[in-house]
């Protein structure tokens, strides 16, 4: 026996230490041995493209988080390196996002040290969830809750950036106060910031509209339309240069430039605005509100501080800081996981491969845990940058290494250039980035498909304007209440065939026992004369102790009134449970028809 036990233990140890198990935990081992030179070319192109897109976005999202702009870049490089080793999607890119930036600000209020500590704790929670295989918990956050949260977040973020377009300072971050003070202080707006912000918005919107027009599948109806489309196509994507390169028979370079020009319009707008700001500032005209001086160099690799000191010198302990995080310590890890996994699933379906949900949890958790050591705030998968990555033709997660390297290079050498980035241009980038998230057409779809889903959507949407985390909690609670209500009030169809036939439209569990018992008493036992009942259980797959206890009492009540309660269509697993419960006087049949025929035979 001892040898058998040792043999089983040895077998388990070999299984845990096998190469296949190692590949499960390190997905890089699955694709790296098959890596090709062609993949390297595409990964380099995709990594470069995403890197150029990530830099202006990271700077802008740091503003949303209420942090100095360099913290956006501190948060933008670790994900690329970690995900290369641990990720299961070739397309996903991890870094700062609008939603996580807003959540971070709502929890830590723009305090860099606390943001890094929040990142560490969030990463540890996510990692533990991955190791315990708790990815299924995300299934309890319904789609209406997600849409309500994203729509409200998009509006909140866009409103928070209006102050940068207007060049205003000292505007509160709470939504309703921000709306009030922004509009009440419009007369104080700086003309230079307003003009630049509106020009940047116009350029970005025009380029987006042009791209939609170019990608339209409808054939142009006339020669004039064809010429117009070709002209717009050339202007929007800088194809004149691509055409020239193609004439020189360098098609790969043309393809690279074409992909690059489509995906970095945000970077081009920010660079152009910075050039204008620099030229004016060098002549002594301080027209725009600029980002200002930012520290150069890489962040130190060190654990985030576990204590903090207030302005008056009071030391805040670790426990007090964690208490201050409140429900945000649960909301941020969950929303980070939800956002990243939703993106990974969407692109896996689009590009015909599968992901491992728990491995994705591990990748996000490790990224945040290690990211906290370089002063990053919480990050997750980015839909916009993932779309750029996919469209540019990335072949493996190795593109993230290139993206991370570009961000590190910009931190080391390009930080002085960031001084002249106008805040109005960053505000325009953020507004254009989050506007597509506010898709209120979903309301019409919910109205047509399931009007009840409007309730969790509305609760989440409205509460999110108060506090973002309250919106998520309220939406999840509302969805849970609706789910419990459906369990407690299953669909029941009652028909009269000489005997009452009660058909259960869904499963039967303990919340529904009292409802079913009251219905049977009202329809069969409390009428005169009392009636027998056939309980159609075709849709009942699971039964618990509370239900069995209630059924025992019902059988006794039917026997006292000389009537029958017959079960029909019982599944084998349910029948085994009922027989094991040793219910007195239980009768069952294969179908409702068989139960009715038996009763008719007894009556005759």
C-alpha positions as CSV (number, residue, x, y, z in Angstrom):
1,X,0.0,0.0,0.0
2,X,2.8,2.4,0.9
3,X,4.6,1.7,-2.4
4,X,1.3,2.3,-4.3
5,X,0.9,5.7,-2.5
6,X,4.5,6.7,-3.2
7,X,3.9,5.7,-6.9
8,X,0.9,7.9,-7.2
9,X,2.7,10.8,-5.5
10,X,5.7,10.3,-7.9
11,X,3.3,10.3,-10.9
12,X,1.7,13.5,-9.7
13,X,5.1,15.1,-9.3
14,X,6.2,14.1,-12.8
15,X,3.0,15.5,-14.2
16,X,3.4,18.8,-12.4
17,X,7.0,19.1,-13.6
18,X,6.5,18.0,-17.1
19,X,7.2,20.1,-20.2
20,X,3.5,20.2,-21.2
21,X,2.7,21.7,-17.7
22,X,5.4,24.2,-18.1
23,X,4.0,25.2,-21.5
24,X,0.7,25.8,-19.9
25,X,2.2,28.3,-17.4
26,X,4.6,29.8,-20.0
27,X,2.8,30.0,-23.3
28,X,5.9,31.5,-24.9
29,X,7.3,27.9,-25.1
30,X,4.4,27.0,-27.4
31,X,5.3,29.5,-30.2
32,X,8.9,30.4,-29.7
33,X,10.4,27.1,-31.1
34,X,8.3,27.7,-34.3
35,X,9.3,31.4,-34.7
36,X,10.0,32.5,-38.2
37,X,11.8,35.4,-39.8
38,X,8.6,36.6,-41.4
39,X,6.9,36.7,-38.0
40,X,9.8,38.8,-36.8
41,X,9.2,41.4,-39.5
42,X,5.5,41.7,-38.8
43,X,6.0,41.8,-35.0
44,X,8.6,44.6,-35.4
45,X,6.2,46.6,-37.5
46,X,3.3,46.0,-35.1
47,X,5.4,46.8,-32.0
48,X,6.7,50.0,-33.6
49,X,3.2,51.1,-34.6
50,X,1.6,50.3,-31.2
51,X,4.6,52.0,-29.4
52,X,4.1,55.2,-31.3
53,X,0.4,55.1,-30.5
54,X,0.9,54.2,-26.8
55,X,3.1,57.2,-26.0
56,X,0.6,60.0,-26.5
57,X,-2.2,57.9,-25.1
58,X,-0.2,57.1,-21.9
59,X,0.5,60.8,-21.4
60,X,-3.2,61.6,-21.9
61,X,-4.4,58.8,-19.6
62,X,-2.1,59.9,-16.8
63,X,-4.0,63.2,-16.9
64,X,-7.2,61.3,-16.4
65,X,-5.7,59.5,-13.5
66,X,-4.7,62.8,-12.0
67,X,-1.0,61.9,-12.1
68,X,2.0,63.6,-13.6
69,X,2.3,62.6,-17.2
70,X,5.5,60.5,-16.8
71,X,3.5,58.0,-14.7
72,X,1.5,57.1,-17.9
73,X,4.8,56.1,-19.5
74,X,5.9,54.3,-16.3
75,X,2.7,52.2,-16.7
76,X,3.0,51.5,-20.4
77,X,6.1,49.3,-20.8
78,X,5.9,46.5,-18.3
79,X,2.9,44.8,-19.8
80,X,4.6,44.3,-23.2
81,X,7.4,42.3,-21.6
82,X,5.4,40.2,-19.2
83,X,2.6,39.4,-21.7
84,X,5.1,38.1,-24.2
85,X,5.9,35.3,-21.7
86,X,2.5,34.7,-20.1
87,X,-0.1,35.8,-22.6
88,X,-2.2,33.5,-24.7
89,X,-3.4,36.1,-27.3
90,X,-1.2,37.4,-30.1
91,X,-3.1,40.6,-30.3
92,X,-3.6,42.0,-26.8
93,X,-1.5,44.9,-25.6
94,X,-1.5,45.8,-21.9
95,X,-1.1,49.4,-20.6
96,X,-3.0,52.4,-19.3
97,X,-6.6,52.7,-20.4
98,X,-9.3,55.4,-20.0
99,X,-11.5,53.3,-17.7
100,X,-8.6,52.1,-15.4
101,X,-7.3,55.7,-15.2
102,X,-10.7,57.0,-14.1
103,X,-11.0,54.2,-11.6
104,X,-7.5,54.9,-10.3
105,X,-8.3,58.5,-9.8
106,X,-11.6,57.8,-8.0
107,X,-9.7,55.6,-5.5
108,X,-6.4,57.4,-4.9
109,X,-7.2,60.9,-6.0
110,X,-4.0,61.4,-8.0
111,X,-1.5,60.4,-5.4
112,X,1.4,58.6,-7.1
113,X,2.7,56.6,-4.1
114,X,-0.8,55.3,-3.3
115,X,-1.4,54.6,-7.0
116,X,1.6,52.3,-7.0
117,X,0.5,50.5,-3.8
118,X,-2.9,50.1,-5.3
119,X,-1.3,48.5,-8.4
120,X,0.6,46.1,-6.2
121,X,-2.4,45.0,-4.2
122,X,-4.6,44.7,-7.4
123,X,-1.9,42.6,-9.0
124,X,-1.6,40.3,-6.1
125,X,-5.4,39.8,-6.0
126,X,-5.5,39.1,-9.7
127,X,-2.6,36.6,-9.4
128,X,-4.3,34.8,-6.6
129,X,-7.5,34.6,-8.5
130,X,-5.6,33.1,-11.5
131,X,-3.9,30.5,-9.3
132,X,-7.2,29.5,-7.7
133,X,-8.9,29.4,-11.1
134,X,-11.5,32.0,-10.1
135,X,-12.0,33.4,-13.6
136,X,-15.7,32.2,-13.5
137,X,-16.5,35.1,-11.1
138,X,-16.3,37.5,-14.0
139,X,-19.4,35.8,-15.4
140,X,-21.5,37.5,-12.7
141,X,-20.9,40.9,-14.2
142,X,-23.5,41.1,-16.9
143,X,-23.3,42.9,-20.3
144,X,-25.8,45.7,-19.4
145,X,-23.6,46.5,-16.3
146,X,-20.5,46.7,-18.5
147,X,-22.2,48.9,-21.1
148,X,-23.7,51.2,-18.4
149,X,-20.3,51.6,-16.8
150,X,-18.4,52.2,-20.1
151,X,-21.0,54.8,-21.4
152,X,-20.9,56.7,-18.1
153,X,-17.1,56.5,-17.9
154,X,-16.8,57.9,-21.5
155,X,-19.0,60.9,-20.6
156,X,-17.2,61.5,-17.3
157,X,-13.8,61.3,-18.9
158,X,-14.8,63.6,-21.9
159,X,-16.3,66.2,-19.5
160,X,-13.1,66.1,-17.4
161,X,-11.0,67.0,-20.4
162,X,-13.1,70.1,-21.4
163,X,-11.1,72.1,-18.8
164,X,-7.9,71.3,-20.8
165,X,-9.6,72.4,-24.1
166,X,-10.5,75.7,-22.3
167,X,-7.2,76.1,-20.5
168,X,-8.9,76.2,-17.1
169,X,-7.3,75.1,-13.8
170,X,-8.7,74.2,-10.4
171,X,-11.7,72.4,-11.7
172,X,-13.0,69.7,-9.3
173,X,-12.9,66.1,-10.6
174,X,-16.4,65.0,-9.3
175,X,-18.7,64.9,-12.3
176,X,-21.5,67.2,-11.3
177,X,-19.1,69.8,-9.8
178,X,-16.9,69.6,-12.9
179,X,-19.8,70.3,-15.1
180,X,-20.9,73.3,-13.0
181,X,-17.5,74.9,-12.6
182,X,-16.4,74.3,-16.2
183,X,-19.4,76.1,-17.7
184,X,-19.5,78.8,-15.0
185,X,-15.9,79.7,-15.7
186,X,-16.0,79.7,-19.5
187,X,-15.3,83.5,-19.5
188,X,-11.9,82.7,-18.0
189,X,-11.0,80.4,-20.9
190,X,-7.6,80.9,-22.6
191,X,-8.1,81.8,-26.3
192,X,-4.9,79.9,-27.4
193,X,-5.9,76.6,-25.7
194,X,-9.5,76.9,-27.1
195,X,-8.4,77.5,-30.7
196,X,-5.7,74.7,-30.5
197,X,-8.1,72.2,-28.8
198,X,-10.8,72.8,-31.3
199,X,-8.4,72.5,-34.2
200,X,-7.1,69.2,-32.8
201,X,-10.6,67.9,-32.3
202,X,-11.6,68.9,-35.8
203,X,-8.5,67.1,-37.3
204,X,-9.0,63.9,-35.3
205,X,-12.7,63.8,-36.1
206,X,-12.1,64.5,-39.8
207,X,-9.5,61.7,-40.0
208,X,-11.9,59.3,-38.3
209,X,-14.7,60.2,-40.7
210,X,-12.3,59.9,-43.7
211,X,-11.2,56.4,-42.5
212,X,-14.9,55.3,-42.2
213,X,-15.5,56.7,-45.7
214,X,-12.5,54.9,-47.1
215,X,-13.5,51.6,-45.5
216,X,-17.0,51.8,-46.8
217,X,-18.0,48.7,-48.8
218,X,-20.6,50.5,-51.0
219,X,-19.3,51.1,-54.5
220,X,-19.2,54.7,-55.6
221,X,-22.1,55.5,-58.0
222,X,-20.2,57.7,-60.4
223,X,-16.8,58.7,-61.7
224,X,-16.9,61.9,-59.7
225,X,-17.5,59.9,-56.5
226,X,-14.6,57.6,-57.4
227,X,-12.3,60.5,-57.9
228,X,-13.4,62.1,-54.6
229,X,-12.9,58.9,-52.7
230,X,-9.4,58.4,-54.2
231,X,-8.5,62.0,-53.1
232,X,-9.8,61.5,-49.6
233,X,-8.1,58.1,-49.4
234,X,-4.8,59.7,-50.4
235,X,-5.0,62.6,-47.9
236,X,-6.2,60.5,-45.0
237,X,-3.6,57.8,-45.2
238,X,-0.6,59.6,-46.8
239,X,-0.7,57.2,-49.8
240,X,1.2,59.6,-52.1
241,X,4.4,58.5,-50.5
242,X,3.3,54.9,-50.6
243,X,2.5,55.2,-54.3
244,X,5.9,56.5,-55.0
245,X,7.5,53.7,-53.0
246,X,5.4,51.1,-54.9
247,X,6.6,52.6,-58.2
248,X,10.1,51.9,-56.9
249,X,9.1,48.2,-56.4
250,X,9.5,48.3,-52.6
251,X,6.0,47.0,-51.7
252,X,6.9,45.8,-48.1
253,X,8.0,49.3,-47.2
254,X,4.9,50.8,-48.7
255,X,2.7,48.4,-46.7
256,X,4.6,49.4,-43.5
257,X,4.2,53.1,-44.1
258,X,0.5,52.7,-45.0
259,X,-0.2,50.7,-41.8
260,X,1.8,53.2,-39.7
261,X,0.0,56.3,-41.1
262,X,-3.4,54.9,-40.4
263,X,-2.7,54.0,-36.8
264,X,-0.7,57.0,-35.4
265,X,-3.0,59.9,-36.2
266,X,-3.1,60.7,-32.4
267,X,0.6,60.9,-32.3
268,X,0.8,63.1,-35.4
269,X,-1.7,65.6,-34.0
270,X,0.1,65.7,-30.6
271,X,3.5,66.2,-32.4
272,X,2.2,68.9,-34.7
273,X,0.6,70.7,-31.7
274,X,3.9,70.4,-29.8
275,X,5.9,71.8,-32.7
276,X,3.5,74.9,-32.8
277,X,3.8,75.3,-29.1
278,X,7.6,75.1,-29.2
279,X,7.9,77.6,-32.1
280,X,5.7,80.1,-30.3
281,X,7.4,79.6,-26.9
282,X,10.9,80.1,-28.4
283,X,9.7,83.5,-29.6
284,X,8.4,84.4,-26.2
285,X,4.7,83.9,-26.9
286,X,3.3,81.6,-24.1
287,X,0.0,81.0,-25.8
288,X,-0.8,77.4,-24.7
289,X,-0.9,75.6,-21.4
290,X,1.8,73.0,-21.8
291,X,2.6,69.8,-19.9
292,X,5.7,71.4,-18.4
293,X,8.9,69.9,-17.0
294,X,8.9,66.1,-16.5
295,X,11.7,64.1,-14.9
296,X,13.9,62.4,-17.4
297,X,15.1,58.8,-17.1
298,X,13.8,55.4,-16.1
299,X,11.8,54.9,-12.9
300,X,13.7,53.3,-10.0
301,X,12.9,49.6,-9.5
302,X,11.7,49.4,-5.9
303,X,8.6,48.3,-4.0
304,X,5.9,50.9,-3.5
305,X,6.0,52.6,-0.1
306,X,3.6,51.0,2.4
307,X,3.2,54.2,4.4
308,X,2.5,57.8,3.4
309,X,3.0,61.3,4.9
310,X,0.4,64.0,4.6
311,X,1.2,67.7,4.0
312,X,1.2,68.5,7.7
313,X,3.7,65.7,8.4
314,X,1.2,63.0,9.7
315,X,2.3,59.5,8.9
316,X,-0.5,57.3,7.4
317,X,0.0,53.6,8.1
318,X,-0.5,50.8,5.6
319,X,-3.8,49.7,7.2
320,X,-5.2,53.2,7.0
321,X,-4.2,53.5,3.3
322,X,-5.9,50.1,2.5
323,X,-9.0,51.2,4.4
324,X,-9.0,54.4,2.3
325,X,-9.0,52.3,-0.9
326,X,-12.3,50.8,0.2
327,X,-14.4,49.0,-2.4
328,X,-12.0,50.2,-5.0
329,X,-9.7,47.3,-4.0
330,X,-12.3,44.9,-5.3
331,X,-13.6,46.9,-8.2
332,X,-10.2,47.7,-9.9
333,X,-8.9,44.1,-10.1
334,X,-12.3,42.8,-11.4
335,X,-12.7,45.6,-13.9
336,X,-9.1,45.2,-15.1
337,X,-9.6,41.5,-15.6
338,X,-13.0,41.9,-17.3
339,X,-11.8,44.5,-19.7
340,X,-8.7,42.6,-20.7
341,X,-10.4,39.2,-21.1
342,X,-13.3,40.7,-23.1
343,X,-10.8,42.2,-25.5
344,X,-8.8,39.0,-25.7
345,X,-11.9,36.9,-26.4
346,X,-13.1,39.3,-29.1
347,X,-9.9,39.3,-31.1
348,X,-9.4,35.5,-30.5
349,X,-12.8,35.0,-32.1
350,X,-12.0,37.4,-35.0
351,X,-8.6,35.8,-35.8
352,X,-9.6,32.2,-35.2
353,X,-7.7,31.1,-32.1
354,X,-8.5,30.4,-28.5
355,X,-7.3,31.9,-25.2
356,X,-6.9,30.6,-21.7
357,X,-8.9,32.8,-19.3
358,X,-7.0,31.9,-16.2
359,X,-3.7,32.3,-17.9
360,X,-4.9,35.8,-19.0
361,X,-5.7,36.5,-15.4
362,X,-2.2,35.5,-14.4
363,X,-0.6,37.7,-17.1
364,X,-2.5,40.8,-15.9
365,X,-1.8,40.0,-12.2
366,X,1.9,39.6,-12.7
367,X,2.0,42.7,-14.9
368,X,0.4,44.8,-12.2
369,X,2.5,43.3,-9.4
370,X,5.8,43.9,-11.1
371,X,4.5,47.2,-12.6
372,X,4.1,48.6,-9.1
373,X,7.9,48.3,-8.6
374,X,8.3,50.9,-11.4
375,X,5.6,53.3,-10.0
376,X,3.0,52.2,-12.5
377,X,-0.7,52.6,-11.8
378,X,-3.2,49.8,-12.6
379,X,-3.3,48.7,-16.2
380,X,-5.2,46.3,-18.3
381,X,-5.8,45.3,-22.0
382,X,-6.4,48.3,-24.3
383,X,-9.0,47.9,-27.0
384,X,-7.7,50.7,-29.2
385,X,-4.0,49.6,-29.2
386,X,-5.0,45.9,-29.5
387,X,-7.0,46.8,-32.6
388,X,-3.9,48.6,-34.0
389,X,-1.8,45.6,-33.2
390,X,-4.2,43.2,-34.9
391,X,-4.7,45.3,-38.0
392,X,-0.9,45.8,-38.5
393,X,-0.5,42.0,-38.7
394,X,1.1,41.0,-35.5
395,X,2.0,37.3,-35.4
396,X,3.0,36.6,-31.8
397,X,3.0,38.4,-28.4
398,X,6.6,39.3,-29.1
399,X,5.4,42.6,-30.6
400,X,4.9,43.8,-26.9
401,X,8.7,43.7,-26.4
402,X,9.2,46.2,-29.2
403,X,6.4,48.4,-27.8
404,X,7.9,48.3,-24.3
405,X,11.3,49.1,-25.7
406,X,10.0,52.2,-27.5
407,X,8.4,53.5,-24.3
408,X,11.6,52.9,-22.4
409,X,13.6,54.8,-25.0
410,X,11.2,57.7,-24.9
411,X,11.5,57.8,-21.1
412,X,15.3,57.8,-21.2
413,X,15.9,60.2,-24.1
414,X,12.7,62.1,-25.1
415,X,11.3,63.4,-21.9
416,X,12.6,67.0,-22.4
417,X,10.6,67.1,-25.7
418,X,7.4,66.4,-23.7
419,X,7.7,69.8,-22.0
420,X,6.0,71.5,-25.0
421,X,3.0,69.1,-25.4
422,X,-0.1,71.3,-25.1
423,X,-2.7,70.0,-22.6
424,X,-5.4,71.0,-25.1
425,X,-4.1,68.5,-27.6
426,X,-4.0,65.7,-25.0
427,X,-7.5,66.6,-24.0
428,X,-8.6,66.3,-27.7
429,X,-7.0,62.9,-28.0
430,X,-8.7,61.6,-24.9
431,X,-12.2,63.0,-26.0
432,X,-11.9,61.3,-29.4
433,X,-10.6,58.1,-27.8
434,X,-13.5,57.7,-25.4
435,X,-16.4,59.0,-27.5
436,X,-16.9,55.7,-29.3
437,X,-17.3,54.0,-25.9
438,X,-20.6,55.8,-25.4
439,X,-22.8,53.8,-27.7
440,X,-26.3,54.5,-26.5
441,X,-27.7,52.5,-29.4
442,X,-27.5,49.6,-27.0
443,X,-30.7,51.0,-25.3
444,X,-32.8,50.3,-28.4
445,X,-31.4,46.8,-28.6
446,X,-32.2,46.1,-25.0
447,X,-35.7,47.5,-25.4
448,X,-36.3,45.1,-28.3
449,X,-34.7,42.0,-26.7
450,X,-35.1,42.3,-22.9
451,X,-36.6,45.4,-21.4
452,X,-35.6,44.1,-17.9
453,X,-31.9,44.6,-18.8
454,X,-32.5,48.3,-18.9
455,X,-32.7,48.3,-15.1
456,X,-29.1,47.2,-14.3
457,X,-27.9,49.4,-17.2
458,X,-29.7,52.4,-15.8
459,X,-28.6,51.8,-12.2
460,X,-24.9,51.4,-13.3
461,X,-25.1,54.4,-15.7
462,X,-26.6,56.8,-13.2
463,X,-24.6,55.8,-10.1
464,X,-21.3,55.9,-12.0
465,X,-21.7,59.7,-12.2
466,X,-21.7,59.8,-8.5
467,X,-18.8,57.4,-7.9
468,X,-17.6,55.0,-10.6
469,X,-17.2,52.0,-8.2
470,X,-20.7,52.6,-6.8
471,X,-22.0,52.3,-10.3
472,X,-20.4,48.9,-10.8
473,X,-21.5,47.6,-7.3
474,X,-25.0,48.9,-7.8
475,X,-25.3,47.3,-11.3
476,X,-23.9,44.0,-10.1
477,X,-26.3,44.0,-7.2
478,X,-29.3,44.8,-9.4
479,X,-28.3,42.0,-11.9
480,X,-27.9,39.6,-9.0
481,X,-31.4,40.6,-7.6
482,X,-32.9,40.0,-11.0
483,X,-31.1,36.6,-11.3
484,X,-32.3,35.6,-7.8
485,X,-35.9,36.7,-8.7
486,X,-35.9,34.5,-11.7
487,X,-34.7,31.6,-9.6
488,X,-37.4,32.3,-6.9
489,X,-40.2,32.8,-9.4
490,X,-39.7,30.2,-12.2
491,X,-42.1,30.1,-15.1
492,X,-44.9,27.8,-14.2
493,X,-47.7,26.8,-16.6
494,X,-51.0,25.3,-15.2
495,X,-53.4,23.4,-17.4
496,X,-56.5,21.3,-16.7
497,X,-56.7,17.8,-18.1
498,X,-59.0,16.3,-15.5
499,X,-56.0,16.4,-13.2
500,X,-54.2,19.7,-12.9
501,X,-50.9,19.6,-14.8
502,X,-48.3,22.0,-13.5
503,X,-45.3,22.4,-15.8
504,X,-42.1,23.9,-14.5
505,X,-40.6,26.0,-17.2
506,X,-37.1,26.0,-15.6
507,X,-35.1,24.5,-12.8
508,X,-36.3,24.0,-9.3
509,X,-34.1,25.2,-6.4
510,X,-34.7,26.2,-2.8
511,X,-35.7,29.9,-3.5
512,X,-38.6,28.6,-5.5
513,X,-40.0,26.1,-3.1
514,X,-42.4,28.4,-1.2
515,X,-43.7,29.9,-4.4
516,X,-44.4,26.4,-5.9
517,X,-45.9,25.2,-2.6
518,X,-48.3,28.2,-2.4
519,X,-49.3,27.7,-6.1
520,X,-50.2,24.0,-5.5
521,X,-52.1,24.8,-2.3
522,X,-54.1,27.5,-4.0
523,X,-54.8,25.7,-7.2
524,X,-55.3,22.1,-5.9
525,X,-55.6,21.6,-2.1
526,X,-57.6,24.7,-1.1
527,X,-60.3,24.4,-3.7
528,X,-63.5,22.4,-3.3
529,X,-63.3,19.6,-4.1
530,X,-59.5,19.2,-3.9
531,X,-57.8,18.0,-7.0
532,X,-54.9,15.7,-7.9
533,X,-51.8,17.2,-9.6
534,X,-49.3,16.0,-12.2
535,X,-46.0,17.9,-11.7
536,X,-44.1,18.0,-15.0
537,X,-40.4,18.0,-14.1
538,X,-38.9,17.6,-17.6
539,X,-36.8,20.8,-17.1
540,X,-35.7,20.1,-13.6
541,X,-32.0,18.9,-13.6
542,X,-31.0,19.6,-10.0
543,X,-32.9,19.3,-6.7
544,X,-31.8,20.2,-3.2
545,X,-32.7,19.3,0.4
546,X,-35.1,22.3,0.8
547,X,-37.1,21.2,-2.2
548,X,-37.2,17.6,-1.1
549,X,-38.4,18.7,2.4
550,X,-41.2,20.8,0.9
551,X,-42.2,17.9,-1.4
552,X,-42.4,15.6,1.6
553,X,-44.9,17.9,3.2
554,X,-46.9,18.3,0.0
555,X,-47.2,14.5,-0.4
556,X,-48.5,14.3,3.2
557,X,-51.1,17.0,2.5
558,X,-52.3,15.3,-0.7
559,X,-52.6,12.0,1.2
560,X,-54.7,13.6,3.9
561,X,-57.1,14.9,1.3
562,X,-57.2,11.6,-0.6
563,X,-55.6,13.0,-3.7
564,X,-52.4,12.3,-5.6
565,X,-49.3,14.2,-6.5
566,X,-47.6,12.5,-9.5
567,X,-44.2,13.4,-10.8
568,X,-43.6,13.0,-14.5
569,X,-40.6,13.3,-16.8
570,X,-38.1,12.9,-13.9
571,X,-34.4,12.9,-15.0
572,X,-32.4,9.9,-13.7
573,X,-30.3,12.1,-11.5
574,X,-33.4,13.7,-9.9
575,X,-35.2,10.4,-9.5
576,X,-32.2,8.9,-7.7
577,X,-32.3,11.8,-5.2
578,X,-36.1,11.5,-4.6
579,X,-35.8,7.7,-4.1
580,X,-32.9,8.2,-1.7
581,X,-35.0,10.7,0.3
582,X,-37.5,7.8,1.0
583,X,-40.6,10.0,0.3
584,X,-43.7,8.2,1.5
585,X,-46.3,7.7,-1.2
586,X,-44.3,9.1,-4.1
587,X,-45.6,8.3,-7.6
588,X,-43.9,9.0,-10.8
589,X,-44.4,8.3,-14.5
590,X,-42.4,8.7,-17.7
591,X,-44.6,11.4,-19.2
592,X,-47.6,13.6,-18.5
593,X,-49.7,11.5,-20.8
594,X,-48.9,8.3,-19.0
595,X,-49.8,9.9,-15.6
596,X,-53.2,11.1,-17.0
597,X,-54.0,7.7,-18.5
598,X,-53.2,6.0,-15.2
599,X,-55.5,8.4,-13.4
600,X,-58.3,7.9,-15.9
601,X,-57.9,4.1,-15.6
602,X,-58.2,4.4,-11.8
603,X,-61.3,6.6,-12.1
604,X,-63.0,4.1,-14.4
